[in-house]
Amino acid sequence: MVQDWRQLMDQRYHVEDSAEGSYVELAFECPADAVELRIAIEVEGPQGTVIDFGALDPDGVRGWSGGARREAIIGAARATPGYRAGALPRGRWAVLLGAYRVPSPGCDVAARVSYLAESPVWLRGDLHVHTLHSDGLDAPWQVADAIVGLGLQFVALTDHNTAAAARSFPVREDVFAICGMEWTTREGHCNLLGSDRALRDFRVESPQEALRRIEEAKAQGAFVSVSHPFDDSCPGCAWGWGLDLPMDAAEVWNGPWRPCNQAALAWWQAELARGRRLPAIGGSDRHAPHPFVRYGMPTNWVLSTTPTADGVLAALRRGHVALSVAPEGPLIDLRCGVYMQGDLVPVGGPEQLDLTAAVRSGDRLRLYSEHGLEQEEVLEAGEARRTFARDGRRFWRAELWRWFEEVRYELPAALSNPVYFADCN
Ligand SMILES: [Zn+2]
């Protein structure tokens, strides 16, 4: 990510020798778009001067360095030892100075605070993989290596009815895991992402109980996405507890493209047409080496404001996600003014949509609204840019189909989520 530190405070403060033993607060406001704060002090004074420092957030002491450090970073995802990583609440923060030892005639402290503003970036990842914590082959560290090797930045660990894998996923700077489990019942599967305690018990006997389980998982903070809802290749793999249950998303693209994905895509289109706003996501469901079931096939492109599991899940909830057949793309970027796929354009908002995608010669672009397929075009290789009017529709979304010589079939290379339009009636 681009590191763009913006200055919040640059203050000099004189500490009298008579103030020895006291504390001073240098207050600053934490902006709403801050994802990391950096606090640094410099001390000028006679030999033997010791100024301790730490940070206050609106709830109290956020961290403390004593005299051991001159700089600290506090972020949503990481923090200097001695400080707590996590959300940065808005409101009054302060650099906390401790006048531990201040010989005459006192000292000067320069305190500087800067922050890193959130800047959305496309992160790529796989949202459905199995490890040796269920019926997969790879250990979590092997999943991490494979994901990094493909150029992906995140992976959701979704073993059957257990979230144990995330605990042994390595802490690395080039990849992060989303803790999850694939809730596996005799009437279908559902990925629960972002919580290691989504369900107290996975067993379920009725649609009413399935609804209660979903509500419980959501109350635990989990993101709920029905997996391969039409997969009838194995007993109990298709979702039989009702597709009107309050899912956060649907996995319309599971592993290699096949009839169950086509059925999921058709069902999703019908749901969109009747006014439901439901993000489409994908996942490889990779268990073991396989010619067509590979990590990152499909790949989720998520426009996230932070490179963290929370950032990805927040973006998924907003539908800020596009799917591609492989880690290298293609990405369909669908915008409407300042709005993007997943967004609801308000009444009176922009009416013109802009689509870009890097395509191959012969790729077929298809544009869908609530009326179904509306436009279709065979493209030349290169960066395709198309502009089209809303034309009174309630949503627009795009598919890119490609001829794959190895299977001699035309299959999806990319899907976008819809841009939705609010209606005045
Ligand atoms: Zn499954």
Residues whose N, C-alpha, C, O or C-beta is under 5 A from the ligand:
A	BS01	ZN	H189 S227
